[in-house]
Every structure is written in structure tokens, then in C-alpha cells.
Amino acid sequence: MTSTSASRPVGELLRQWRERRRMSQMDLAIQADISTRHLSFVETGRSKPSRDMILHLAEELDLPLRERNHLLLSGGFAPVYAETPLNSPQMASVREALGQVLSGHEPYPAVVVDQGWNLVDRNAATGVLLRGVAPELLVPPVNVLRLSLHPRGMAQRIINLGEWRAHLLHRLRRQISLTADPELDALWRELDGYPCDQPEPEIERPGPGDIVIPLRLRRGYRELAFFSTMATFGTPLDITVAELAIEAYFPANPETAAYLQHQHHPD
């Protein structure tokens, strides 16, 4: 809903987002504390919503900041959320925070990605994940999902490729359902077309002793196992900041932890 949103009626876009969120008019009206009649008039174009009403409904629909700007443009208003380049002076504190998190997480890998899963930054420990990856996949812009599942990427070393691939594709589909981002949809189609010679589970079920889905990597004669967490900025008011996420990897067993510690402090 990004390329042509501003040229479509704001009421139509609000209705599409409401339906995407699987909410009835009554559900949204109650949540937004407005009458169902007023919401119906807004959606059908019989009533022109104010700037504040558009932002209020967008908040209740939990829309990304980028989409809130598109709604405002559709309604005849100027965007309110800036999209500041990360390398600009006013983003110095954000860059510093990201750098502290990345370096502080070593000797474990961590990356910063944008909404499209493009690599923004990484720490030195990610080298353990990237060994053997084809050089062309590391030419910017680097997409970390492509890097993971491409047959010349990490996929050739992922022991549980079917399981990990299913996990990443499920996660990407959930993101698409929330954002309606056509670029993410195109990325999903690309990744879904990559070969995989392992079964891909429809439902994520734990294996013996598993508490999370591990990423299991071949490293010479070793097997390294990781799980990851995602962190985002709280209460962002800038699109760039809102779309950044830090994925931090942790060892899933003592052997992996010991190996990473040794790589960091070989003596």
C-alpha cells in the first residue's frame, strides 16, 4: 500500500487497513471512541476526516509511521513523520546507541537491519556466520534474509535448513500481513523459490530439549547453535528510527558459547 496510496481516497485506505487488521467497523469505532456512523461516512467518503482523526485512526490500527504519512497525503494533509538519514548529524545519538549495543554484544553476533531486512550495521562477531558465503552476496545493499537462505549464502552451512527456512519465511509473511509492503512480498517470493532439500514444517514444533528454534551451523567439524532476539527503538517519531531493528544472536548451548569466547580471546 505504498506506491499508490497517496492517490487513493483516504477512506478507502482506512477501510483496507481495518479489514487487514480483521476488525469490524464497530470494533474500530469502539476502540477509537467514535460512532460507527461517523467511521462509515469516513470510509465511504461522505465525511472528510481531519488531520487529527486520520492520525487517531492510524494509531488505533497500529499502522507503521510510513503508512500514516501516506494516509495524511491521501487526506490532503502534509506528512508529519520525518525520515532522517541515519548518517545525518541529528541522528548521532541513534548511531551511538546502535554502536554500543553491537560492540557490547560481542563475542556474540549482532546485526542492525531496516524494515526490508537490509543490513545497516554489524559487529565483528558476525564473521562466524558469514564464513563461506559467496562474495557477491556481501556487496551492498546486503539483505540478511537473502544472505541466510541463498544456496550460495549461509544455507550451505545450515544443518537444519528446512526448519530455519520455514521459520524465516513464516516471520516474513507475518511482517507482510502487518505492513502490506510490496517490496517485502517480492522478497518473500524470491526466497520461497530458493531450493531446499529438507522438509519444511508447516507448524513450528520443538525438538527434544528445544525451547526456541535454533540456527544450527556447520563450522568445520563443529556444530554451532544460536537463538536470536529482536530489539527496536521505543516510541519512535522518525520513520528511519521506527524501521530499524537489532537482531542479536546468543549461543544455544555451552559448546557454542565456549567456541565464541575462544575466538574472541584466543589466548
N, C-alpha and C positions, 0 to 999 in steps of 0.2 A: 504494500500500500504506500510505496514511497515515491515512485516515479511520476504518477499522475494524480496524486492525492489533492494537490492544491487546485486542480482544475475541476474537481467534482464537488457537488454540494456538500456542505459540512454536515447536514442532517443525514445524508446517505452514508457518509463515512462513520458517523457516530453509531448509526444502526448496524453497520457491518461489524464494527468493533464490539458492540453489545452482543451480537449473535456469535461472534468468535469467542467471546467470554462465556457463552452459553447462559446468558442472563435474559429474562423476560423484561418487557418494558416496566412491569410492576416491580420486579426485583431492583432494577436500576433506579427507578423513581423513589422507592422507599430508601434505598441506600444513599441517594443524593439529596433526600428530603425535599423533593419537588413533586408536583402532581403528575400522575400518569398522563393526563390530558396534555399538560404542557410539554412533556417529553415527546409525546406522539406528534404534536404540532411542530416541534423542532426537527424531528426525524423526517417528516413529510415535507418540510419547507414552508409550512403555513406560518411558522413563527421564526424570526431571525434571532438566534441566540446572541447574547452579549459576549464580550471577550471573557468576562469572569465566569459566565455559565459554561463556556467551552472548556475553560481550564478546570472548572469544578467537575464536569462530567468526565474529562480526561483523567483526572485524579482518581475518581471513583472506579474508572475502568482500568486503572493501573497501567496506563499507556507509557511507553518509552518517551523520553523528552523529545526525541526527534519527531515522533508521530504527533506530539502535542503541538509542535510548531507547524506541522502540515495541516492540522485541524484549524489552527488560527488563520493560516493563509487562505484556507478554503472558506473560512467565515468572513474574510475581508479584513483581517487584522494582521499587524506586523508580528513576527515571531518574538518570543520573549526569552528563549533559551539560547545562549551563545554557544558556539562551537569553536573553542580556542585551541589553536595548535599546541601540541604538547611541548614543543621546543620554544614557545614564547616566554618572555620574561615573567609574566604574571602566573605562569604555571610552575615556577621554580620550586615552590613548596611541595607540589604534587610529585615532581620528578625526584625530589629529595626523599620523600616518603617511600616511593617505589624502590629507589636505590637502597634504602635502609632495609626494607623487607627482603629484597633479593639477596643482599650480602649477608644479612643476619640469618638467613635460612641455610646458608652453606654449613656443612658439606652436602646438603641435600639439594636436588634440583628445584628450580622455580622459574616460571616464565610470566611475563605480562602480555596479555592479548587484548585486542579490541573486540567489538561485537562480532566481527566477521571471522574471528579466530586467527587474525593476522598477528604475527609476532611483533611486539613493541620493544621488549627488552627481555634479557635473561641473565642468569648468573653463571659463573664459570662451571658450576657443578652439573649443568645440563649436558656437558660434554659426554658424560657417561651414557646418556640416552641417544646421542647423535652419532656414535661410532658406527661406521659402515654405511651411513646414509649417502646417497648419490649427491655429488656436489651441486647439481642443478637445482635440487630441492631446497638448497640453502641460500639461493640467490634471492635477495629481497624483491618484492614482499614475500615473506615466508609464511605460509599458512600451516599452523601446527596440526590441524586435523589431516590435511593432505600429507604432511610430513609423517604422521603416525601410520596412516593406512595405505599409502602408496606402496606398490610392490618393491620399489627401489628405495623406499624410506625405512622407517623403523619396523614396518610389517615383517620384513625378512628375519627379524630377530625376536619378534613377539611370539612366545611359546603358546599362549592362549589367544591367538589372533581372532578366532571366531567369537569368543566371549567378549574380548575387548572391543572388537569392531562393532558388535551388536550394541554394546554399552554406549559407545560414542555416537552411533547413528541414532539411537533412541534419544539421547540427550539433545542432539541437534534437532530432531523432529519436535521435541518439546519446545525448544527455543523458537523454532519457526512458528509454532502454533501461538506463541505469545507475542511475537513481533511482526508476523506476516512479511518478513524481509525476503524479497525475491532473490537477492544475492545468496542468502543462506540456503534457499530452496535449490538454487542451481548448484551450490556446493554439495548439498546432500545427494543430488542426482549423480554428480561426478563420483563422490566417494562410494555410493552404492554400486557403481559399475566396476569398481576395482575387484580383482579376483580374490577369492578366499577358498582354501581347500579344507576348511574346518567347518563343522556345524555351527550355525549362528542361532543361539537360543532366542525364542520369542519372548520369554519371560526370564528375568534375571533371578536365578536361584543360587543360594550359597553352596559352595563346595565344602568338603569336610574341613572344619575349623575356620572357614572364612567368615569374617564379619563385614568386609567390604569386598567389592570386585577388585582383585589385584591386577596390576600390569606386571606380567612375568616376562622378563627379558633374558635372552641368551647373552652371556658375556664370557667368551672362551668356553671353558669347561664349567663355568659357574651359571647359576640361575639367580638373577636379581629380581626381587619382588617389591612393588611400590603400591601405595594408595595415594590419592590426591585430595586436596581441599581447594575450594574456590573462594576467593575473598573479593569484595567490591567496596567502593567508597560509600560511606553512609551519607544520606541526604544530599546527593549531588545536584547542583544547579547549572551545570555546564554539560553539554552533550558529550564532549570528549571524555570528561571525567566519568560520566554515567556509564559509558560504554567500555571502560577499562575493567579488567579482571585479572587477579593474580592467581595462577594455579601453582600450588606448592605441593611437591612430591615428598612423601615420607617413606622410610623403609618399612616394609610389611613384615619383616622377620629380623632376628638378631644378626643373621649372617650378612644380609644386605647392609645393615647399619655398620657392621664391623668393616666391610669392604669399603664403604664410602668414607668412613673415618680414616682408614689407612690411605686411601687415595688423596685425602686432604692433608694428612700428616704422615707421609711415607716413612719417616724415621721413628 
